[in-house]
Amino acid sequence: MPNIYEPDYVRNLFNQMSGSYERMNYITSFGFSIRWRKQFLKKLGNSSNNVQVIDLLSGLGDKLVLFK
């Protein structure tokens, strides 16, 4: 049985699932993962300060500016 806390095990696991993670996140959240990002950007409004927000809790590390 592999040690699931071993850095190599975690790295390999992430590499195996990274290609489908975004798609599965969208499907399992019924599209909510995209909708809440758009709602958040709407609340920010138009900023002249060139604000960039990184969603660190999404698992994807997306820059929300991409969803604008």
C-alpha positions in Angstrom: 0.0 0.0 0.0 1.4 3.4 -1.0 2.1 6.1 1.6 -0.5 8.7 0.5 1.4 11.5 2.3 4.6 10.9 0.4 5.4 13.9 -1.9 6.0 11.7 -4.9 2.7 10.0 -4.5 0.8 13.3 -4.2 2.7 14.7 -7.2 1.9 11.7 -9.4 -1.7 11.7 -8.3 -2.1 15.4 -9.1 -0.5 14.8 -12.5 -2.9 12.0 -13.3 -6.0 14.0 -12.4 -5.0 17.6 -13.5 -6.1 17.1 -17.1 -9.8 16.5 -16.1 -10.0 18.4 -12.8 -11.5 21.6 -14.2 -14.2 19.7 -16.2 -15.1 17.5 -13.2 -15.2 20.5 -10.9 -17.7 22.2 -13.3 -19.8 19.0 -13.7 -19.9 18.1 -10.0 -20.7 21.7 -9.0 -23.5 21.9 -11.7 -21.7 24.9 -13.2 -21.7 26.8 -9.9 -17.9 26.9 -9.9 -18.0 29.3 -12.9 -21.1 31.2 -11.9 -19.8 32.3 -8.5 -16.6 33.6 -10.1 -18.7 35.7 -12.5 -20.8 37.0 -9.7 -17.7 37.9 -7.7 -16.3 39.9 -10.7 -19.6 41.6 -11.1 -19.5 42.8 -7.5 -16.0 44.1 -8.0 -17.3 46.3 -10.8 -15.2 48.1 -13.3 -11.9 49.0 -11.6 -9.5 51.4 -13.1 -6.8 50.0 -10.8 -6.2 46.9 -13.0 -7.1 44.5 -10.1 -6.1 40.9 -10.5 -7.7 38.2 -8.3 -6.4 34.7 -8.0 -8.8 32.1 -6.7 -6.6 30.0 -4.5 -9.4 27.8 -3.1 -10.7 26.7 -6.5 -8.1 24.0 -6.9 -7.3 25.5 -10.2 -5.5 28.7 -9.2 -7.4 30.5 -11.9 -7.0 34.2 -12.5 -10.5 35.5 -12.4 -9.7 38.1 -15.0 -10.0 35.2 -17.5 -13.7 34.8 -16.8 -14.6 38.5 -17.2 
